[in-house]
Structure formats: C-alpha cells, structure tokens
Amino acid sequence: MPYILNTENDIKEMLRVVGVASLDDLYKHLPSQIRLKNELNISSGLSEYELKQFVTSLAAKNKTINSFNSFLGAGLYDHYIPSALKPLISRAEFLTAYTPYQAECSQGILQAIYEYQSYICLLTGMDVSNASLFDGASSLAECVLMSLRITKRNKVVLSSSINPEYKKTLYTYLSGFNFKIQEIDFDTEGFTDTTALKSVIDENTACFALQSPNFFGLIEDTEKFSSLVKEKGILTILVTNPLSLSLLKEPAYQGVDIVCGDGQVLGGSLSLGGPSFGFVATKNEYLRQLPGRLVGKTVDRENKIAYCLTLQAREQHIKREKATSNICSNQSLNAIQSAIYLSLMGKDGIRKCAVYSLNLSHYLYGKLAEIKGVKLNFSQHFFNEFIWQIDDAKSVLKKLYKKKIIAGLGVGSFYPKLKNGILSCCTEIKAKEQIDEFIEVLKGI
C-alpha cells in the first residue's frame, strides 16, 4: 500500500471534523511518559537509484548455494529444473490466479490442478489426491487430524525418525486438543524400532505415522509396519519423498492408508526454504475426510469435458464445525509447477534423476568409509542421503565451510545421541569430481 502524504490543509480539515484545534490536543489523552518528545529516528529518503544500490549491496552479503560444493538435504533438495519450466509457470493465467471459485471461467487452472492430482495418484498408487497443502510439515499434521476423524480415537503413534520440523508442526497442530502423541525410537541401524511399536499400539491408537525414506535417508519396511498396525484397526500414514517413488514400490501397494510429503523436489527451487507445497493422497473410502479442496472432472450439459471444484470441505464453504480443515489457501501455483516439471521430465527422466541421486550418494558413502575416524553406523539401505559420524562434528563442518564445502546438516540438536552425526545428500546434479574434492579436503582436515 503506498504512503499517502497529508498536506497541512488536509490535517487542519481532519482536526476540524473531529473537533480539536491541534495534533497535541488530539493525543492529550495519552500519558505524557509514553508520548514521543523528539523527532523519529528515520533517515532522509533515498532516490530510486540510490535505493536500488542499497538493496543490491544488502543482497550481495548473501551466499548462494551455487558458491558452495553442497551436500545439504534434510527436506529441501537441489535438483535440476528444466529451462522450459519457468516461462511456462510464469504465464499470467497461472501466476495471477487465485481460488477458481467460478469454475466456468477457470477451466484452464482447474484442468492444470486436475493433472497435478493425477500425477500424485500415479506416483503414490492412491485413488485420490487433493489440490495441495501449504508444505510437507502441514500435510503430515492434516493427515493425522484426518485419521483422528476417521477412527474417532485419540492417540497418535509417531516414528522419531520423521523430519524433526514436521514433528514440531504436528505437536503445534495438536496442542489445542486432548490427543496423545507417543514417539517410537529408532534402532541401532536407524530404522523404526518394531518391538517398541508393538508395545505402544492399542485400541485407542488412531494412526501410526512414519517416514520412508526417513530423516536419515533410510528406506523403512513400510509393508511390515502397515500389516502390524492394521490388525488393531490403526491407519498408516506415510511421509515420503515423491522422487523416490519412481524407484520404490507405490505406498498403496504397501498397505498405506494416507500418503503425504513435500513437493519441492518436483521442480521447486531452494529459494531460502520456500515456497513449496504439501501433497496428500488417500483411498476412495477416506475421500470425504481430505482437507482443503479437490478438483473433479465431469461433463457439461453439452456433454463436453468440464472441470469443477468438488467436495469443498473448507470452513469457507461449509459450517465451521463440519469442516475438515481451516486451510484458507493452498499452493496451487507450486502444485501446477510440479505437474509441468513431471510432464517435462517424463517417466524415464524422473527415474533417471532418482537413479543418479541414489548412485552418487552411495558412491559418497563408500568414499567416506575409507577415511579413518569416520563412523558409518546405520544401514546402507538408503535412497539419496545418509548419516555419518566423526569426532567434533561441529568443528569439522565449520572447517569444511571455510573451504566452500557444505558437508551436510549436523543432526545433534535434533537427536542428542547422534551429537556428532552429519546428514549428507547427493542429487543428480552432483558431479563425481565434486564428491572427490570433498573427500580430499576432509582427509586433510
């Protein structure tokens, strides 16, 4: 909103209307000790050119990921983005559109979102997907709320190897309710502890939520966990990296009831951590408990294909107490971006992207195993990131950073028993030479 200057005459006229003689009279009801007695400490204005120079100098203080040899993952990943993606998603029809309330005027947007939903169903094997959520963390929280509505139970069991930020968001979402959350620790190889899970699930448990690949990059035995909890009528919620689903068995065929995660890997840039979007997919039987909105495909009265918003269960549309969610907006632009990305990459392109990511990360794992002092305690069954440990990890990370290498994320603040743990990742854009450089510098340190 622009600043609108009030002239002296404007001020006099406003004071006359409210019936006071001066600005001091207008504020005389305020105690003297809280009233400003000097001029505001604001510098004089800059010209447009001076302002651009100032902002440019501020921006130059930032260090972009492109100036580092980075092995950072942990929820956001540096993938190749096809050049055609930006001009397509920047079209005004996509870029400026908000909620398509008038379906007859929004057929293009609705079709694009419908295509996005279809892609998510293809990746996950599920029957239905919504039109996106805010991010991966909120998608997990919404799925847990969904399970609580479906089962009418009050206990949530959570694998501790889920992304810590996702867990924090879930705790925040449920903090105002009388629901119980119980976390299951991971075993010595980094997988969710099966024995611990068996000991805590009961007839009050609504869902068991796990991540695969988990926060440590490990591929969990999702099918085993799903069959275990299903015996007690418990729903399985899986957080996953959608790129990994081009290699791994679809969640729908592993007994999973609800799938969610973050879609940043599907054409999204890092951009200081956002914006991204969250995805949710589930079985037809739980369709009416999906949060947010759903785009459907039908025919109009002339028997032509038409798209519409259907089963709108947001509190904007129905009575608040009957709403599945209070989501006020979604990330449809980012969701459409992922649909464009998937169409540009194609089935083979996505699979190659995942294979290269997997192979390069395992190459890095093998090279680290050759370094004296590096410990690799966890399983080798990982996708594109893994945990390694070294004495005084914080110091090692700082020394590598000074050499323009971001080795990964120190996980000690999230998992105290892994205080010297480092989570490192490779995507398809990492070159073998960059990995070798990292290894040589680390050996020197």
Secondary structure, DSSP 4 states (H G I P E B T S, - for coil): ----PPPHHHHHHHHHHHT-SSHHHHTTTS-GGGS--S----PPP--HHHHHHHHHHHHTTS--GGGSEE---TT-------TTHHHHHTSHHHHT-----SGGG-HHHHHHHHHHHHHHHHHH--SEE-S-BS-HHHHHHHHHHHHHHHH---EEEEETTS-HHHHHHHHHHHTTSS-EEEEE-B-TTSSB-HHHHHHH--TTEEEEEEESS-TTSB---HHHHHHHHHTTTPEEEEE--GGGGGTSPPGGGGT-SEEEEE-TTTT---GGG----EEEEE-GGGGGG--S-EEEEEE-TTS-EEEEEES--BTTTS-GGG-SB------HHHHHHHHHHHHHHHHHHHHHHHHHHHHHHHHHHHHHHTSTT-B--S-S-BSSEEEEE-TTHHHHHHHHHHTTEE--EE-TTT-GGGTTEEEEE--TT--HHHHHHHHHHHHH-
